[in-house]
């Protein structure tokens, strides 16, 4: 499977939602994207919860943890960029950079490096998602 930037971003948004719902590290909260899109919110029942087979999301989490072994800062930048923890939700890039104690240029470089690493890991491990077909 060829992992395009668009597919990677779609996977990572789902992963971030899953993380914020307790899928990783026990963090509980609202789906990250619910702050930005109305289709994730049902006015009667609240925010949409991701359910069902989460093996793809668990695999992405494993890849991020592998990246963290080599470079914790890159993994942290990915989590901040995709808002995969409650503390990163609804923050501007400048605020994320201050929290990470890095410049915006370094942040962008780390996110880019993280995306490249993720694609490499996905291809090396023959990642095939049922999420996006």
Secondary structure, 3 states (H helix, E strand, C coil): CCCCHHHHHHHHHHHHHHHHHHHCCCCCCCCHHHHCCHHHEECCCEECCCCCCCHHHHHHHHHHHHHHHHCHHHHHHHHHHCCCCHHHCCCCHHHHHHHHCCCHHHHHHHHHHHHHHHHHHHHHCCCCCCCCC
